């Protein structure tokens, strides 16, 4: 039941033998690491890929720049040298109501979306920190629960809300291109890898697949150079699937074959259900945590499945035998409401929205060893000068870290986006979006 990578055919000028002997400024690059880097870049290359006898035009996104993998022992030093950008939004100057509870990068990492409790849905350019350079998308009548870009379209965004709707947006034209009523409070979403299906979860533990067809979905070609005409955008809710147990976060396997996907469901009884899609037949149950499983993420390499629980632990499961390899946890840890993998599948971070639950700050772990490799201080208001530990741009700590409701690694760089909660009434910090690495020069 190993989560399969897409069965793609591609042309490359790089031979496997040269891959095995590549080097970086940080030392030799092993065969496994080179494969990870190669696959990450191929995910966004402008080539013609084939599957199931058709040709898929994937020229809608530019190729990702080549990135170097950083050894664990040097990660803290190099990551700590990156700048931290704080994104200014006047609405964030107050506690509670503007809490950003969801973040999502687009596939190329050129844009990031934020969704807030107060219905604010905003698209940011990570290179520009002021709100005047962002775009607000209006339409939801209640809090934004989840945002997610189509994985094969850099300008197509989906958002779901407790108002009972899922909206699809073209962020270039700043318009809502479709709305789907799902019949209840929607709070979680996950895209299939090919962008043709998005699965929405309601708070009454019902899962609703939505079929998506649009010009922004890659165009199927029967022969090279012959393109089928694009249809108008269509989003249609399919048959609902009520679940017998509290169902929280969901994620698909990375396969491009949507007729045979694995779907991972976290539950309130501490298990992770692995079901087939679209049949929803139960394949396997992982007894993952002693209390509710709240969040989940499959590594980009499909090697590990990360599960965050209300017991303050992140468990890492080997997808070849479904054995828990290790667990990680921050000091004074609270419920892990989000987990995110770095682009290379080597570093992981969790989100906890309870102030003080992360101890000194937001902790980054090395997946293969479970070691803590860096902690981003999140306490106190926005400071000035050198910041904590002499790291430019990071707020100084006042002793208690702020809550971090959402985290998201950049899709092809060691940049980390996270949201922080407001410090309280009268505080100089209203919370909001932070990105480590944005605006920084260098290979990371």
C-alpha positions, 0 to 999 in steps of 0.5 A: 500500500505504498503511496505511488509516485505518478507514472510519468515519462520525461526527457532529461539531459541528466544521466543517473550515473552523473546524479549519483556523483553530484556535489553541493557546496555543503558536501557530496550529494548522495543518490537518494538526495539527488533523486529527491531534488530531481523529482521536486524539480520535475514536478514543475518542469515545462515538458510533455508528460504522458499517462494512460495513453494521453499527453498531458500539457504541463506548460502552465507552470515554469520550472522550479529553480534548482535548489541544494539540499542542506545537511542536517548539521548545517541547517540551523546555521543557514536557516537562522541566517535568513530574514523574517518578513512580517506582513502588515495588515491593518485588520490584524491590529487586535486579538482574536477576530483576525487570526489567520487559521490557514495558509497555502502556497501556490505550486510555484511559490510565487504567491501565498494565500491566508484565510482568517476567522473574520472572513478575510481571504488574502493573496500575498506576494511574499516579496512585498510585505505591505497590504497594499500589494496584496489582493483581498478576495471577498465572498464568504459570509463566515470564517475561512477554514481552509485555503488550497491552491490547485496543485497544477495551476498557480492561479487557481485557489479553493477556499472553504468556510463555515458558511457552508460553501466552497469557492474557487477563485482566479487570483489573476482576475480577482474573481470567484469563478465557481461556488459549491454549496456543500450542505453544512459547515466545511472545515477541511479540504485536500486536492488530488495531485492532478487537480481534478478532484478536491475533497471537502470535509464538513463538521458533521463528519461527511466527506464530499468530493468535488469534481473540477474541470476548467481551462486551468486544469492541464489540457489532455492531448491525443497527439503532440501538437493537437490540443482539445478545446478548453471547457468552461470552469465546472465544479460539481459536488459528487456523492457525499460519504458520511463517516462513522467516526469524527473525521478531521484532516484528510490528504491524498496520496501523490498518484496522478491516477485518480481512479486508484488513489489512497486517501488518509483520514485522521479521526477523533479516536486516535486512528488514521483510516486509509481508504481507496478513492473513489470507492472509499473502501477501507484498506488499513487502519493505523492506531496512531495516537492515544487521543484524537488525530488532528492533522496529517501530511504525506512527505513529498517523497511519499516516504513518511506520513506525518500525523499530528495529535491532540497529545502534542506529538507528531508521529512519522509512519513509514509508508512501506510497512506502516510502522511508526519510526519515531515521534517528535514533540516541542517543549510544553507542546499542545495539540498539533493542528497542522503539519508541513514538510519541507520541499525535500521531505527532510524537515517537518514542523507542526502548528499549535494555536495555544499561546505558550504551547511551543515552549521557546517557539516554533520548532523544526525537526529532522525527520530521519533522526527526530532531532530538533534542528532549529527553533523560531522564536515567536514570543513577544511583540514585534521588536527592532534591531538584531532580534533574538539571538542576533537573528535579523528580523525575528521578534525578541521573546518576552518569555511566552511564545505566541500561538501558531495556528498554521504553518506551510513550507515553500514548495521548492525552497527552505522558506517557512510561512507561519501565522501567529496569534495576537498578543492581547489587547493593547499589544503592539503585535496583532499577529498575522503572517510571517515568512522566514526566508522571503526576500533573502538572497542565496541558494536557500 
